[in-house]
Amino acid sequence: MARVIDLTPAVTPTADPLPQTHGDRLTLAREITVRLQEVHGNVLKAVGVYGSTARGTDGPYSDLEMWCVLRTSGEDYSHEWTHGPWKAEVDVYSEDVILAEASEVQGKWSRTHGSFQGVLPLFDPDGFFEQLRRAVTEQPEARFREALRGLIVGELYEEVAKVRNAVAAGHQEAIPTEAVEIATYGAFAIGLANRRCFTTGTRTLEEALTLPDRPAGYDSLATLVMAGTLSDPAVVAEAIEQFWTDLVLWVERRGIILVESRRIPF
């Protein structure tokens, strides 16, 4: 059963996000760390801050995100609460669970696994967060290749088909939304190919454009999406088609086969 950290004040303030400084968040993080030490004692393995606060890029209204790692097995729960002007989240994992999660490689890896890297340790006597960081990237190449193939077949193929359906049916209003989806999945593919995680969801496309190995047609599509220049469905659909053509060639050059040789492969 999940243990609950009682940080409830005597009088609960009205929920109202107000500006906080980076220093305010670090002070709160240290306070939470002390409380976690009180609650878990010798079972506590590591505590650290992740996300924008760990990177020092948090804004006035950013929330505080923390890892709490226990010397146990099988535990996975979180505390998420607001205390009026701020919000905090403490994700509690057993060391085996968080290491297993960090070692997974799936289609959205470049977005989901950035939080395991660049952790700001507040309590880490065994150097656990360095072990966690290595678990993210030191996986066999075959896992990244399979995840890339799965992303293209499972997500991008379907999104491109939706665009073609929209064009065929004359439902052009759906194309801008699909462009955003395709550009985002394309960024995930680029992240996998380069073994790079993105720092935050809002910068996914921007950071994908800085990576060296990417399909030729991605830049044009991502630029349209980032600029919000999506009012001409024909132009957007053309950019999507060009990206798809270049994407298929890009993965084939990597030796990844998208099409099954058998009509039904099982």
C-alpha positions in Angstrom: 0.0 0.0 0.0 1.3 3.4 -0.9 2.8 5.5 1.9 1.4 9.0 2.0 3.5 12.0 2.9 1.5 14.5 4.9 2.5 18.0 3.8 -1.0 19.4 4.4 -0.9 22.8 6.2 -3.2 23.6 9.1 -5.1 26.0 6.8 -5.1 25.0 3.1 -4.6 28.0 0.9 -6.7 28.6 -2.2 -5.1 26.9 -5.3 -3.7 29.8 -7.3 -0.4 29.5 -9.2 1.9 32.4 -8.4 5.4 33.1 -9.5 8.2 31.3 -7.7 12.0 31.6 -8.2 14.4 28.8 -9.0 15.7 29.2 -5.5 12.2 28.9 -4.0 11.9 25.5 -5.8 15.2 24.2 -4.6 14.4 25.2 -1.1 11.1 23.3 -1.3 13.0 20.3 -2.9 15.4 20.2 0.0 12.4 20.4 2.5 10.7 17.5 0.7 14.0 15.5 0.7 14.2 15.8 4.5 10.7 14.6 4.8 11.4 11.6 2.5 14.3 10.7 4.7 12.1 10.9 7.8 9.4 8.7 6.1 11.6 6.1 4.5 14.7 6.0 6.7 17.4 3.5 5.6 15.1 2.2 2.8 15.7 5.5 0.9 18.3 5.1 -1.8 18.2 8.4 -3.7 16.3 11.6 -4.1 16.7 14.0 -7.0 15.1 16.8 -9.0 14.3 16.3 -12.7 12.8 18.4 -15.4 13.2 22.2 -15.9 14.2 22.8 -12.3 17.1 20.3 -12.6 18.2 22.0 -15.8 17.8 25.5 -14.4 15.3 26.5 -17.1 12.2 26.6 -14.9 9.9 29.6 -15.4 8.0 31.6 -12.8 5.0 29.1 -12.9 6.9 25.8 -13.3 6.1 22.9 -11.0 8.6 20.9 -9.1 9.3 17.3 -10.2 11.3 14.8 -8.1 12.4 11.2 -8.1 12.4 9.2 -4.9 14.1 5.8 -5.2 13.7 3.1 -2.6 15.9 0.0 -1.7 12.8 -2.2 -2.3 11.2 -3.9 -5.2 8.0 -3.6 -7.1 6.9 -0.1 -5.9 5.7 2.5 -8.3 3.5 5.4 -7.1 3.5 9.2 -6.9 2.5 12.1 -4.7 1.2 15.1 -6.7 -0.3 18.1 -4.9 -0.6 21.8 -4.9 0.0 24.1 -1.9 -1.6 27.3 -3.2 1.1 29.1 -5.1 3.0 26.1 -6.3 2.6 22.4 -7.4 5.0 19.5 -6.7 5.2 15.9 -7.8 7.3 13.2 -6.2 7.5 10.0 -8.2 8.4 7.1 -5.9 10.0 4.0 -7.4 11.8 0.9 -6.2 15.3 0.9 -7.7 14.5 -2.2 -9.8 11.3 -0.6 -11.3 12.9 2.7 -12.3 16.0 1.0 -13.8 13.7 -1.3 -15.8 11.7 1.7 -17.0 14.8 3.6 -17.9 16.1 0.6 -19.9 13.0 0.4 -22.1 13.3 1.6 -25.7 10.0 2.4 -27.4 8.7 4.8 -30.0 8.4 7.9 -27.8 11.7 7.2 -26.0 13.2 10.5 -27.0 10.5 12.4 -25.1 9.7 10.0 -22.2 13.3 9.2 -21.2 14.8 12.7 -20.9 13.6 12.9 -17.3 16.0 10.1 -16.4 19.0 12.1 -17.6 20.4 15.3 -16.1 18.9 14.6 -12.6 20.0 17.1 -9.9 20.8 14.8 -6.9 19.8 15.9 -3.5 20.5 12.6 -1.7 22.5 10.0 -3.6 25.1 8.3 -1.5 25.6 5.4 -4.0 25.7 7.4 -7.2 22.4 5.9 -8.4 21.4 8.7 -10.7 24.6 8.1 -12.8 23.6 4.5 -13.1 20.1 5.6 -14.2 21.5 7.9 -16.8 23.6 5.1 -18.3 20.7 2.8 -18.4 18.9 5.1 -20.8 21.5 5.2 -23.6 23.6 2.1 -23.1 21.1 -0.3 -24.7 21.8 -2.5 -27.7 21.5 -0.9 -31.1 18.9 -3.5 -32.1 16.4 -2.1 -29.5 16.6 1.4 -31.1 16.2 0.0 -34.6 13.1 -2.1 -33.6 11.6 0.9 -31.8 12.2 3.1 -34.9 10.5 0.5 -37.1 7.6 0.2 -34.7 7.1 3.9 -34.5 7.0 4.3 -38.3 4.7 1.3 -38.9 2.6 1.8 -35.9 2.2 5.6 -35.9 3.5 7.5 -38.9 2.2 5.1 -41.5 -1.3 5.5 -40.0 -1.1 9.3 -39.8 0.0 9.6 -43.4 -2.9 7.3 -44.4 -5.3 9.7 -42.5 -3.9 12.6 -44.5 -4.5 10.8 -47.8 -8.0 9.9 -46.6 -8.7 13.6 -45.8 -7.4 14.7 -49.2 -9.5 12.0 -51.0 -12.6 12.9 -49.1 -12.1 16.6 -49.4 -11.9 17.0 -45.6 -9.0 19.4 -45.7 -9.7 20.9 -42.3 -8.1 17.8 -40.7 -4.7 18.2 -42.4 -3.2 20.8 -40.1 -3.8 18.7 -37.1 -2.3 15.7 -38.8 0.7 17.8 -39.7 1.4 18.5 -36.0 1.1 14.8 -35.2 3.4 13.7 -38.1 6.0 16.3 -37.3 6.0 15.2 -33.6 6.3 11.5 -34.5 9.0 12.4 -37.0 10.9 14.1 -34.2 10.6 10.9 -32.1 12.1 9.0 -35.0 15.0 11.4 -35.3 15.6 11.2 -31.6 15.8 7.4 -31.7 18.1 7.4 -34.7 20.5 9.8 -32.9 20.0 8.3 -29.4 19.1 11.7 -28.1 16.3 12.7 -25.7 14.6 16.0 -25.9 14.6 18.3 -22.9 10.9 19.2 -22.9 7.8 18.6 -25.0 7.5 22.2 -26.2 11.0 22.1 -27.7 10.7 18.7 -29.4 10.6 19.9 -33.0 13.2 22.6 -32.4 15.7 20.2 -30.9 15.0 17.6 -33.6 16.1 20.1 -36.2 19.5 20.3 -34.5 20.3 16.6 -34.7 22.7 15.5 -37.5 20.9 12.5 -38.8 17.4 13.2 -40.0 15.2 12.7 -43.2 15.7 15.4 -45.8 12.0 16.4 -45.9 11.6 16.8 -42.1 12.9 20.4 -42.0 10.3 21.8 -44.3 7.4 20.1 -42.4 8.7 21.0 -39.0 9.3 24.6 -40.0 5.7 24.9 -41.2 4.3 23.5 -37.9 6.6 25.5 -35.7 5.6 28.7 -37.6 1.9 27.8 -37.5 1.9 28.2 -41.3 -0.8 25.6 -41.9 -3.6 27.5 -43.5 -3.0 26.1 -47.0 -3.9 22.4 -46.9 -2.4 21.7 -50.3 1.0 23.0 -49.2 0.9 21.2 -45.9 -0.2 17.9 -47.5 2.7 18.2 -50.0 5.2 18.8 -47.2 3.8 15.7 -45.5 4.1 13.5 -48.6 7.7 14.7 -49.2 8.6 13.9 -45.6 7.1 10.5 -45.9 9.0 9.7 -49.1 12.3 10.9 -47.5 11.5 9.0 -44.3 11.1 5.7 -46.0 14.4 6.2 -47.9 16.1 7.3 -44.7 15.1 4.1 -42.7 15.9 1.8 -45.7 19.4 3.2 -45.8 19.7 2.2 -42.2 18.8 -1.4 -43.2 15.4 -1.3 -41.6 12.7 -3.2 -43.5 9.3 -1.7 -43.2 7.3 -4.1 -45.5 6.8 -7.7 -44.5 7.8 -10.3 -47.2 4.9 -12.5 -46.3 1.3 -11.3 -46.8 0.5 -12.5 -43.3 3.7 -12.9 -41.2 2.4 -15.3 -38.6 
